[in-house]
Amino acid sequence: LGHIPPSSLPMAPRRNIRKPSQRSASVALQTAGKLAGIGGVALVGQLVYVAVTTPRLPPPEKSGHAFDLNGILVQYDNEDIKNGSLDNSEPLTEEFNLVLVGDSPVEGIGCRYHKDSMGGQTALAFSRTLNSRPVRYWSFGKSGLTAAGIQSNMCPLMKKISASRRIDAIVISCGVNNVLSNHSAGRFRKEVETLLDSISANFDVENEIGACKPIIIVMGILDFSYMPFLPWPLSSVLGWRSRCLQREMEAVIEERQKHQALSVSSGENDCNLTIAKIPPFGDILSGLRNDLLPDIKKNDLSKLCLNDFFANDGFHPAKYGTTAVGHLLALSYMKLCQGSIMKT
């Protein structure tokens, strides 16, 4: 992934190593056993070392199943973030409702507050893109979930919200734990299809607020080759695995988009599905994707390094990483909407 190899990207000094936990060691050994066949003893040793020395970071308060069912209301106003300053209980007529379902990035692992997490930064980016329209968002995520786990654990929370509120857009973050679990491309494909079917079926029938099909944005899988916490050659092996599952995800989305396009031509449906592919870090750091960090000056951008996009564990997106992802998702939403308008 990218025009610049990971080894040539600017890096910050390696973080301090924390004391390993028994749980981390157990998980590492299980995963190492699955990778042993493709990497040998060296890869197993690297994986165990990384797993037991990588910090286990907590999410913000009231995350996952405990996320406020009234959502969090934000509004972009230049550099001022109005987070929770408006009454969360009563929906506003002009508000945009956004639901995120997924794994640890959606839960907010590595971020102290929701406003800094992927959910908060995505909602803020949507508000900015929608000309400062208020955005109410829900982040239903849990660390460790595969695509199948998201469907069974997080989608019911999304369905509960849709029963009483209109949902304008849904963001899905999945695949990272399928990579770490060494799932085959075929298994991952089936899990993604089941997840999308579960979400789509929820909006095929009218409820008390009427029929409303939201835009669904599937976030692409980050190339593991770029994660600061992974040493070589483990990064190369997991990078290859992540790219394989990414291609499978893209194939699923493409097939469904073609089917939707046929439905549109017959007047049945609108295209409401897209994928937000994470661009090469080299493009972001070199300034080729300034649209993902619109508030940072060019001189400041040149001072950034790869670690500025990750939490202290070198794995979960944080800081400029959640900001860039938020803008990527908002731009993907607008691109799909503009494409639908052009076809009508």
C-alpha positions as CSV (number, residue, x, y, z in Angstrom):
1,L,0.0,0.0,0.0
2,G,1.5,3.3,-1.0
3,H,4.3,4.7,-3.1
4,I,6.8,5.1,-0.2
5,P,8.0,1.9,1.5
6,P,7.2,1.7,5.2
7,S,10.9,1.7,6.1
8,S,11.4,5.1,4.5
9,L,8.6,6.9,6.3
10,P,9.6,9.2,9.2
11,M,9.2,7.5,12.5
12,A,9.2,8.6,16.1
13,P,11.4,6.9,18.7
14,R,10.2,3.5,19.9
15,R,7.8,3.9,22.9
16,N,8.6,2.4,26.3
17,I,7.7,-1.2,26.7
18,R,5.2,-2.2,29.4
19,K,5.1,-5.3,31.5
20,P,3.4,-8.2,29.6
21,S,0.1,-9.6,30.8
22,Q,-0.9,-13.2,31.0
23,R,-3.9,-12.5,28.8
24,S,-1.8,-10.9,26.1
25,A,0.6,-13.9,26.2
26,S,-2.3,-16.3,25.9
27,V,-3.8,-14.5,22.9
28,A,-0.4,-14.2,21.3
29,L,0.3,-17.9,21.5
30,Q,-3.1,-18.8,20.0
31,T,-2.5,-16.4,17.1
32,A,1.1,-17.5,16.7
33,G,-0.1,-21.1,16.3
34,K,-2.2,-20.1,13.4
35,L,0.7,-18.2,11.7
36,A,3.3,-20.8,12.4
37,G,2.6,-22.7,9.2
38,I,3.3,-19.6,7.0
39,G,6.1,-18.0,8.9
40,G,8.0,-20.5,10.9
41,V,9.6,-20.0,14.4
42,A,10.9,-16.5,13.7
43,L,7.5,-15.1,13.0
44,V,6.0,-16.9,15.9
45,G,8.6,-15.4,18.2
46,Q,8.1,-11.9,16.8
47,L,4.3,-12.1,17.2
48,V,4.5,-13.3,20.8
49,Y,7.0,-10.5,21.6
50,V,4.9,-7.8,20.0
51,A,1.7,-9.1,21.7
52,V,3.0,-9.2,25.2
53,T,4.9,-5.9,25.0
54,T,2.3,-3.7,23.2
55,P,0.4,-1.5,25.7
56,R,-3.2,-2.5,26.2
57,L,-5.0,0.9,26.0
58,P,-8.5,1.6,27.3
59,P,-11.4,3.2,25.4
60,P,-13.1,6.4,26.5
61,E,-15.8,6.2,29.2
62,K,-19.2,4.9,28.1
63,S,-18.0,3.0,25.0
64,G,-19.4,0.0,23.2
65,H,-22.6,-1.3,24.8
66,A,-22.5,1.6,27.3
67,F,-22.5,4.3,24.6
68,D,-25.2,6.9,25.2
69,L,-28.4,5.8,23.4
70,N,-29.2,9.5,22.8
71,G,-26.0,9.8,20.9
72,I,-23.5,12.7,21.0
73,L,-24.3,15.9,19.2
74,V,-21.4,17.9,17.5
75,Q,-21.2,20.8,15.2
76,Y,-18.3,22.2,13.3
77,D,-17.8,25.9,13.8
78,N,-14.4,27.0,12.5
79,E,-12.0,25.6,15.2
80,D,-14.6,25.3,17.9
81,I,-16.1,21.9,18.6
82,K,-19.5,22.1,20.2
83,N,-19.6,18.7,21.8
84,G,-22.5,17.9,24.0
85,S,-23.4,21.6,24.4
86,L,-26.8,21.0,22.8
87,D,-29.6,19.0,24.4
88,N,-28.9,15.3,23.4
89,S,-32.3,14.0,24.3
90,E,-34.5,15.8,21.7
91,P,-33.6,15.4,18.0
92,L,-33.2,18.5,16.0
93,T,-35.1,18.9,12.8
94,E,-31.9,19.7,10.8
95,E,-29.6,17.2,12.4
96,F,-27.7,14.5,10.5
97,N,-27.7,11.1,12.2
98,L,-24.6,9.0,11.9
99,V,-24.0,5.5,13.3
100,L,-20.7,3.7,13.4
101,V,-20.4,0.0,14.1
102,G,-17.2,-2.0,14.3
103,D,-14.1,-3.0,16.2
104,S,-11.6,-1.2,18.4
105,P,-11.3,2.0,16.3
106,V,-15.0,2.6,16.6
107,E,-14.8,1.8,20.3
108,G,-12.2,4.5,20.6
109,I,-9.3,2.4,21.9
110,G,-6.2,4.7,22.4
111,C,-8.3,7.9,22.8
112,R,-9.1,9.5,26.1
113,Y,-12.3,11.2,25.0
114,H,-14.9,10.4,22.4
115,K,-14.3,13.8,20.7
116,D,-10.8,12.6,19.7
117,S,-11.8,9.1,18.7
118,M,-12.8,7.9,15.2
119,G,-16.5,8.5,16.0
120,G,-16.1,12.0,17.2
121,Q,-13.7,13.1,14.5
122,T,-15.9,11.5,11.8
123,A,-18.9,13.3,13.1
124,L,-17.0,16.6,13.1
125,A,-15.8,16.0,9.5
126,F,-19.4,15.3,8.4
127,S,-20.6,18.5,10.0
128,R,-17.8,20.5,8.3
129,T,-18.6,18.8,4.9
130,L,-22.3,19.4,5.4
131,N,-21.8,23.2,5.9
132,S,-21.8,23.0,9.8
133,R,-25.0,21.0,10.0
134,P,-25.4,19.5,13.5
135,V,-24.4,15.8,13.5
136,R,-25.5,13.3,16.1
137,Y,-23.5,10.2,16.2
138,W,-23.4,6.8,17.9
139,S,-20.2,4.7,18.1
140,F,-21.0,1.0,18.7
141,G,-17.7,-0.8,18.7
142,K,-15.8,-3.4,20.7
143,S,-12.1,-4.4,20.5
144,G,-11.4,-7.8,19.1
145,L,-14.5,-8.3,17.0
146,T,-14.3,-9.8,13.6
147,A,-16.9,-8.9,10.9
148,A,-19.1,-11.7,12.2
149,G,-18.7,-10.5,15.8
150,I,-19.8,-7.0,14.7
151,Q,-22.9,-8.4,13.1
152,S,-24.0,-10.3,16.2
153,N,-22.8,-7.9,18.9
154,M,-23.0,-4.3,17.5
155,C,-25.7,-4.4,14.9
156,P,-28.5,-5.0,17.4
157,L,-27.6,-1.6,19.0
158,M,-27.8,0.1,15.6
159,K,-31.2,-1.5,15.0
160,K,-32.4,-0.2,18.4
161,I,-31.5,3.4,17.3
162,S,-33.2,3.0,13.9
163,A,-36.5,2.0,15.5
164,S,-37.0,5.6,16.8
165,R,-34.6,7.8,14.8
166,R,-33.9,8.3,11.1
167,I,-30.3,7.2,10.3
168,D,-28.6,9.1,7.5
169,A,-25.3,7.2,7.2
170,I,-23.7,4.1,8.7
171,V,-20.0,3.5,8.9
172,I,-18.6,0.0,9.2
173,S,-15.1,-0.7,10.4
174,C,-14.1,-4.4,10.1
175,G,-11.4,-6.8,9.0
176,V,-8.4,-6.1,11.3
177,N,-9.3,-8.9,13.7
178,N,-10.0,-11.2,10.8
179,V,-6.4,-10.5,9.7
180,L,-5.0,-11.2,13.2
181,S,-7.1,-14.4,13.4
182,N,-5.6,-15.6,10.1
183,H,-9.1,-16.0,8.5
184,S,-9.2,-17.1,4.9
185,A,-10.4,-14.7,2.2
186,G,-13.4,-16.9,1.6
187,R,-14.4,-16.8,5.3
188,F,-14.0,-13.1,5.5
189,R,-16.1,-12.6,2.3
190,K,-19.0,-14.5,3.9
191,E,-18.7,-12.6,7.1
192,V,-18.8,-9.2,5.3
193,E,-21.7,-10.3,3.1
194,T,-23.7,-11.4,6.2
195,L,-22.9,-8.2,8.0
196,L,-24.1,-6.1,5.0
197,D,-27.2,-8.2,4.6
198,S,-28.0,-7.8,8.3
199,I,-27.7,-4.0,8.1
200,S,-29.6,-3.7,4.8
201,A,-32.4,-5.9,6.0
202,N,-33.1,-3.5,8.8
203,F,-34.1,-0.8,6.4
204,D,-36.1,-2.9,3.9
205,V,-39.3,-2.5,5.9
206,E,-41.0,0.7,7.2
207,N,-41.1,1.4,10.9
208,E,-42.8,4.2,13.0
209,I,-40.6,6.8,11.4
210,G,-41.1,5.6,7.8
211,A,-38.8,4.0,5.3
212,C,-35.3,5.5,5.1
213,K,-32.3,3.8,3.6
214,P,-29.0,5.3,4.9
215,I,-25.8,5.6,3.0
216,I,-23.5,2.7,4.1
217,I,-19.7,3.4,4.1
218,V,-17.3,0.5,4.6
219,M,-13.9,1.6,5.8
220,G,-11.0,-0.2,4.1
221,I,-8.5,-2.3,5.9
222,L,-5.2,-0.5,6.8
223,D,-2.2,-2.2,5.3
224,F,-0.4,-3.8,8.3
225,S,3.0,-3.0,6.7
226,Y,2.6,0.6,7.9
227,M,1.8,-0.1,11.6
228,P,4.7,1.2,13.7
229,F,4.4,-1.6,16.3
230,L,5.1,-4.4,13.9
231,P,8.8,-5.5,13.1
232,W,9.9,-6.9,9.8
233,P,9.3,-9.6,8.5
234,L,6.1,-10.0,10.6
235,S,4.8,-6.7,9.1
236,S,5.3,-8.0,5.6
237,V,3.4,-11.2,6.3
238,L,0.4,-9.4,8.0
239,G,0.6,-6.7,5.4
240,W,0.1,-9.4,2.7
241,R,-2.8,-10.9,4.7
242,S,-4.5,-7.5,5.1
243,R,-4.2,-6.7,1.4
244,C,-5.8,-10.1,0.5
245,L,-8.8,-9.4,2.7
246,Q,-9.0,-5.8,1.5
247,R,-9.3,-7.1,-2.1
248,E,-12.0,-9.5,-1.0
249,M,-13.9,-6.6,0.7
250,E,-13.6,-4.6,-2.5
251,A,-15.0,-7.4,-4.5
252,V,-18.0,-7.8,-2.3
253,I,-18.7,-4.0,-2.5
254,E,-18.2,-3.9,-6.2
255,E,-20.7,-6.8,-6.8
256,R,-23.3,-5.1,-4.7
257,Q,-22.8,-1.8,-6.3
258,K,-23.4,-3.4,-9.8
259,H,-26.6,-5.0,-8.5
260,Q,-27.7,-1.6,-7.1
261,A,-26.9,0.1,-10.4
262,L,-29.2,-2.4,-12.2
263,S,-32.0,-1.7,-9.6
264,V,-31.5,2.1,-10.1
265,S,-31.9,1.7,-13.9
266,S,-35.2,0.0,-13.3
267,G,-36.4,2.6,-10.8
268,E,-36.3,0.3,-7.8
269,N,-33.5,1.7,-5.5
270,D,-30.8,4.2,-5.0
271,C,-27.1,3.3,-4.8
272,N,-26.3,3.6,-1.0
273,L,-23.1,1.6,-0.6
274,T,-19.5,2.6,-1.0
275,I,-16.0,1.8,0.3
276,A,-13.6,4.3,1.8
277,K,-10.1,3.1,0.8
278,I,-7.4,4.2,3.2
279,P,-4.7,6.0,1.1
280,P,-1.0,5.4,1.3
281,F,0.6,7.1,4.3
282,G,3.2,8.4,1.9
283,D,0.5,10.5,0.1
284,I,-0.7,12.0,3.3
285,L,2.8,12.8,4.7
286,S,4.0,14.3,1.4
287,G,0.9,16.5,1.2
288,L,-0.8,14.8,-1.8
289,R,-3.9,14.3,0.3
290,N,-4.3,17.6,2.0
291,D,-8.1,17.1,1.9
292,L,-7.7,14.6,4.7
293,L,-6.0,17.2,7.0
294,P,-7.6,20.4,5.9
295,D,-6.8,22.4,9.1
296,I,-3.1,21.7,9.2
297,K,-0.6,24.1,7.5
298,K,1.8,22.8,5.0
299,N,4.8,23.6,7.2
300,D,3.3,21.7,10.1
301,L,2.5,18.8,7.9
302,S,6.2,18.4,7.0
303,K,7.0,17.9,10.7
304,L,4.6,14.9,11.1
305,C,5.8,11.3,11.3
306,L,4.1,8.0,11.0
307,N,3.6,7.7,14.8
308,D,1.5,11.0,14.8
309,F,-1.3,9.0,13.3
310,F,-1.4,6.2,15.9
311,A,-2.0,5.8,19.6
312,N,0.8,5.0,22.0
313,D,0.5,1.3,21.1
314,G,1.4,2.0,17.5
315,F,-1.6,0.1,16.3
316,H,-4.9,2.0,16.8
317,P,-5.6,5.2,14.9
318,A,-5.4,8.4,17.1
319,K,-4.4,12.0,16.9
320,Y,-4.0,12.9,13.2
321,G,-5.0,9.3,12.3
322,T,-8.6,9.7,13.4
323,T,-8.8,13.1,11.9
324,A,-7.7,11.8,8.5
325,V,-10.1,8.8,8.7
326,G,-13.0,11.1,9.6
327,H,-12.4,13.3,6.6
328,L,-11.9,10.3,4.3
329,L,-15.3,8.9,5.4
330,A,-17.1,12.3,5.0
331,L,-15.6,12.8,1.5
332,S,-16.7,9.2,0.6
333,Y,-20.2,10.1,1.7
334,M,-20.3,13.3,-0.4
335,K,-18.8,11.6,-3.5
336,L,-21.6,8.9,-3.4
337,C,-24.3,11.5,-2.9
338,Q,-23.0,13.6,-5.8
339,G,-22.8,10.6,-8.0
340,S,-26.4,9.7,-7.2
341,I,-27.5,13.3,-8.1
342,M,-25.6,13.1,-11.4
343,K,-27.5,10.0,-12.4
344,T,-30.9,11.4,-11.7
